[in-house]
Structures are given as C-alpha cells and as structure tokens.
Amino acid sequence: MSGSSACRVLAQCLAWSVATCLILLPAFALEQDRIGVLYVGCVARSPPYWMMRSDPMFRMTFVQATVRDFMLFGPMPAPTMRDLHRLIRLYMPRSYDDLVRNYDAIVFFEANVQAVGPHIEKLARGVSEGGLGMQMSGGWQSFGASAGYQGWGNTPIGDLLPTENVVGTWESPPIQHLVIDDPQNELMRSIPWDTRDPALNGPVWDHNLLVVKPGADLLAHVDCGGGREDPLMVTWRLPNGPRTFSFASEGGWRLYSMSRWKYHYDFCANLLIYLADRPVPQDIQLVRAARARIFEFATRKTVLVSLLEFCESFGANTQRISERLDEIERVAGSAVPKYINLHFEEVLDTYKKVGEMMDELEKDSIRLKERALFWVYLIEWLAVTATTLACGATLWWVMVRRRLYREVGVTRLAG
C-alpha cells in the first residue's frame, strides 16, 4: 500500500471514530446525568424503588442482602445463604472506583450487617470520601437491630448516620401519629403532608428507637402518646460531604408495599434526589403528571410489543409498525434530558405528542392483527362447516334414507 493510500485509510478511520464518539457522547452524558442508586437489603418489599427502573431519572441496582424470611420472595429470591452470598457477589460493585463512578446514593433497606460485611468499608468510604448520599430505613436488621440480629452501630456505616442507636429495640406503640418538625426543609416541603390522613397514622410507623446526634436536623417524629416522641426522619450533611438520612420506620411493609399513601413513590423519588444533592422539585402535581405519562408510555409500549410478537407468530409483517414504534421512542427519548433537568412542562408537551402517535399506531396494530387472523378464522370456519356437512350428510343417508337397510319379515326367537 502506498503512503497516500495509507493516509486516506487512516483519515477515514479517524473520521469514523470521531463520528462514533459524537453519536455516543450524548447518550453517555445522559446516562451520567441520571441518579445512580445502589439499593442494598430486602428487595421483596421495595415497590417504589422497583418502579424506578422505568423512571428515566434513576439508574437502579438491587442487591439482595436480607436474611429474614423475605429473602425467599420477590424478584431476586435467595432460597439459601449460599444463594444470598452469590447474589451479593454478582450485584455489589467490585471496587471503590466502580462504586463512586456509577452511583450517587446508597439505600440500606432491612439490610443485614453480616451479609453486607465484606463490603461495609468500601460502601462507607464511598460516602465519606466519594460523596455518595446514604439512607438507612428501619427494620429488625437496621440501626441497633432487634430480634437477635446484629446492629450497625459499631460499623463505619453507623458512624456516618445522623442518629445514635438504642440497641435491640423495635417499637410498636398502640398510638402513632406523624408530626412534621421541619416543614421548611427542601425535602419535606416537596410533599403535601396531610397528618390527618389515616395512611400516615397508626401501626405504619413501627420503628427502631434512635437518638438524634448533635448538629443533625430532625425532620419528623412519631407521637406515641403519653408525652413520648420518637425520632422518625433525621438528616445531616457530613463535613464538606454528602447528606445522609435516617428513617427509623420500616415503612416499606405498610406504607410502600400496600400503597395506601398517595405520595409513597414521590417521597422515595424526592428523597433520592435530595440525597444526590440536586434541587428537589416542589410542584408535586406537575411532577406526578410527567411521571404518569412516562409510566403510561412504558406500559403501552410493552403491550404493543407483545401484540406485534403475537402477530408475527401468524406470519404477519410487522416491520412498518416496528419502524414507527422506533420513531415514537426517539421522540419520547428527546424528553428524557428535559425530565432529568426538571423541565416538566416540556416533558408533558412531548409526551402529549407521543400519546397521539401511539393512538394511531395502536389502531394500525389492531388492524394488522385482524388481517393476520383473518385466514385463521376462515380456515377454522371452513373446517367446522365441512365437518358439520359431512356429519349431517352421513346421518341423513344412514338414518333417514336408510338405503343400507333391507326389509325383513316377522322376527321371532327360535324354538
């Protein structure tokens, strides 16, 4: 190869490389803008966090790390301790660099300290040095633990929390009323707390007993009656570092899983935004409308893809429908940066157009299904009709015409 030819080839390769980078760079930047969340603990009772897999604002990684009976259920069951440790090895970040590069916040939800054990130092360093936000929710295996489980108080994770533990306590008082202590806090202000709502009172606030550390901000407490007030939500910012959050109640079992509270998803989402140190959206109704459109499109797309697969099984050509669906996904994808940057009005405008496009596409898909099944219906009708005619002709020939019979005289028994 001559020198000039080699230069041309090199120039073409360089051009392709630059073009590829320009194509991939927006997607990479968008992925980096999403809030990376490492969820460690009980996966079976995490409906709001599990729903966040469909929320473009978050990148979720789930690590099953509970040793209660709930480890047997949910989307990541672990029938034995060996299976549990295998799941932890598979999904837990392998190194400190992986942790701080891919995540913005860590959630401990009914996580067992012994199961997480080998990774505690790495996770704590990710918070104290890497700037990751952190939340711990209550439970038998959380904070000071109870029911014979080991607590987190003497671990590097416990040192980072804004609360001290009262070891071996799990409180279930008959009277439990939610009281907001800091309504002007950015997180608390973003949720319309109605403390008269039955969903926010009663046994939903069973909790670990905690003590607020000096300098921490008490956001809410539980009024247990008789003058007893137990801390419920406490937060602080580490020196020149991220926010950490203690949520004394198990919460997820009654408040999240049973979905009795209207804003359970919004609270969890805003809490993660708060821990990631980003502005918490304050117009909750606008945010809910945008999220509803996003989840609606994800559901409609899933149903439509299933319908197309059904049509293909009968030999229908779904290429045009698929190409139009790809175009709709590109339009919906253009709203993701707006959603991440909290431009919710623009998100609603985009998804209004997406909804109109989906309406037309779904109508065309139904017509495609009807065409694909026409021959199935026709063949079925012909088969049933032919069988009916054959059976009727045979019955008429044998029983009505009786051409196969001959007349006989008197029939009698032999003597």
RAKAFEN-V486005 format. One record per pair of residues at least 12 apart in sequence whose ideal C-beta (glycine too) atoms are under 8 Angstrom apart, sorted by the first residue. I is the first residue (numbers start at 1). J is the second residue. If there is no record, write none. Layout:
BEGIN
I,J
I,J
END
This chain:
BEGIN
30,336
30,337
30,340
31,59
33,337
33,340
33,341
34,56
34,57
34,58
34,59
34,340
35,57
35,58
35,59
35,104
35,105
35,272
35,273
35,276
35,278
36,58
36,59
36,61
36,102
36,103
36,104
36,105
37,49
37,52
37,58
37,59
37,60
37,61
37,103
37,104
37,105
37,106
37,107
37,272
38,61
38,63
38,93
38,99
38,103
38,105
38,106
38,107
38,123
39,60
39,61
39,62
39,63
39,107
39,109
40,63
40,65
40,92
40,106
40,107
40,108
40,109
40,111
40,116
40,123
41,63
41,64
41,65
41,66
41,107
41,108
41,109
41,110
41,111
41,112
41,137
41,139
41,141
42,64
42,65
42,66
42,68
42,70
42,71
42,74
42,109
42,110
42,111
42,139
42,252
43,62
43,64
43,66
43,74
43,75
43,76
44,70
44,71
44,73
44,74
44,75
45,70
45,74
45,109
45,110
45,252
45,253
45,256
45,257
46,62
46,74
46,109
46,252
46,256
47,252
47,256
47,257
47,259
47,264
48,256
48,264
48,265
48,267
48,268
48,269
49,62
49,107
49,109
49,268
50,62
50,75
51,265
51,295
52,268
52,269
52,272
54,294
54,295
54,298
55,269
55,291
55,294
55,295
56,294
56,336
56,339
56,340
57,269
57,273
57,339
57,340
58,269
58,272
59,102
61,91
61,102
61,103
62,75
62,76
62,91
63,87
63,88
63,91
63,92
64,76
64,77
64,78
64,84
64,87
64,88
64,91
65,84
65,88
65,111
65,112
65,115
65,116
66,110
66,111
66,112
66,115
66,141
67,81
67,84
67,112
67,114
67,115
67,141
67,149
68,110
68,112
68,140
68,141
70,110
71,84
84,115
85,115
88,115
88,116
88,119
92,119
93,122
95,122
96,122
96,125
96,126
96,130
99,122
99,123
99,126
99,130
99,132
100,126
100,130
100,131
100,132
103,126
103,132
104,132
104,133
104,275
104,276
105,132
105,133
105,134
105,135
105,272
105,275
105,276
106,123
106,126
106,127
106,132
106,133
106,134
106,135
107,134
107,135
107,137
107,272
108,134
108,135
108,136
108,137
108,142
108,152
108,157
109,137
109,139
109,252
110,137
110,139
110,140
110,141
110,142
110,250
110,252
111,136
111,141
111,142
112,141
112,149
112,150
113,141
113,145
113,149
113,150
113,151
113,152
113,155
114,150
120,155
120,156
120,157
121,156
123,157
124,155
124,156
124,157
124,159
124,160
125,156
127,157
127,160
127,238
127,241
127,242
127,244
128,156
128,160
128,238
128,241
131,241
131,242
132,242
133,242
133,243
133,244
133,245
133,272
133,274
133,275
133,276
133,277
134,157
134,160
134,161
134,242
134,243
134,244
134,245
134,275
135,244
135,245
135,246
135,247
135,271
135,272
135,275
136,152
136,157
136,161
136,245
136,246
136,247
137,247
137,249
137,250
137,251
137,252
138,206
138,207
138,208
138,247
138,248
138,249
138,250
138,251
139,208
139,250
140,170
142,208
142,250
143,158
143,161
143,163
143,165
143,208
143,210
143,246
143,248
144,165
144,166
144,167
144,168
144,169
144,208
144,209
144,210
145,167
145,168
146,168
146,169
146,170
146,208
147,170
151,165
151,167
151,168
152,165
153,165
153,167
160,238
160,244
161,213
161,244
161,246
162,212
162,213
162,216
162,217
162,234
162,235
162,236
162,244
162,245
162,246
163,210
163,211
163,212
163,213
163,216
163,231
163,234
163,246
163,248
164,210
164,211
164,212
164,213
165,208
165,209
165,210
165,211
166,208
166,209
166,210
166,211
169,208
169,209
170,206
170,207
170,208
171,206
171,207
171,208
171,209
171,224
171,230
172,203
172,206
173,222
173,224
173,225
173,228
174,225
175,223
175,224
175,225
176,201
176,202
176,203
176,204
176,205
176,206
176,222
176,223
176,224
177,195
177,201
177,222
177,223
178,193
178,195
178,200
178,201
178,205
178,220
178,222
178,223
178,232
179,195
179,220
179,221
179,222
179,223
179,229
180,193
180,195
180,219
180,220
181,218
181,219
181,220
181,221
182,217
182,218
182,219
182,220
185,217
185,219
185,235
186,274
186,279
186,280
187,219
187,235
187,270
187,271
187,274
187,280
188,219
188,220
188,233
189,280
189,282
190,266
190,270
190,280
190,281
190,282
190,284
191,263
191,266
191,267
191,270
191,284
192,263
192,284
197,261
198,260
199,255
199,260
199,261
199,262
200,261
203,254
204,249
204,251
204,254
204,255
204,260
205,222
205,232
205,249
206,249
206,250
207,222
207,230
207,232
207,248
207,249
207,250
208,248
209,230
209,248
210,230
210,231
210,234
210,246
210,248
211,231
212,231
212,234
213,234
213,236
215,236
216,234
216,235
216,236
217,234
217,235
217,236
218,231
218,233
218,234
219,232
219,233
219,234
219,235
220,232
220,233
222,248
222,249
230,248
231,246
231,248
232,247
232,248
232,249
233,245
233,246
233,247
233,248
234,246
234,248
242,275
242,277
243,274
243,275
243,277
244,275
245,271
245,274
245,275
256,268
263,284
265,291
266,284
266,287
266,288
269,291
279,342
281,342
281,344
283,344
286,344
286,345
286,348
287,344
289,344
289,348
290,339
290,344
290,347
290,348
290,351
293,347
293,348
293,351
293,352
293,354
293,355
294,339
294,347
294,351
296,355
297,332
297,351
297,354
297,355
297,358
300,358
300,362
301,325
301,329
301,358
304,325
304,358
304,361
304,362
304,365
305,325
307,365
307,369
308,321
308,322
308,325
308,365
310,369
311,365
311,368
311,369
311,372
314,372
314,373
314,376
315,372
316,368
316,369
316,371
316,372
318,368
321,361
321,364
321,365
321,368
324,357
324,361
324,364
325,361
327,357
328,354
328,357
328,358
328,361
331,350
331,353
331,354
331,357
332,350
332,351
332,354
334,350
335,347
335,350
335,351
335,354
338,350
END
